[in-house]
Amino acid sequence: MNNDLTGNIMTWIGLILLIIYVEFMEKKSGKPKHSRLIKFVLSVVFLLVSLDYAYGLF
């Protein structure tokens, strides 16, 4: 479905909640800090893919 703003927003909210949860679990287990870079890169890739799918930008 093109221009599915509601689905796009729900997906982004889910991704943000997942990132917050993973960061919380990493703090509890003492994982290294380079995982923030990985989450940032994955978020940018997801943003580009979702914008392309929803609005045909690329």
Residue pairs with C-beta under 8 A, 6 or more apart in sequence:
1 7
2 54
2 55
2 56
3 54
3 55
4 54
5 54
8 50
8 54
11 50
12 50
15 43
15 46
19 39
19 43
22 35
22 39
23 36
23 39
26 35
48 58
51 57
51 58
52 58
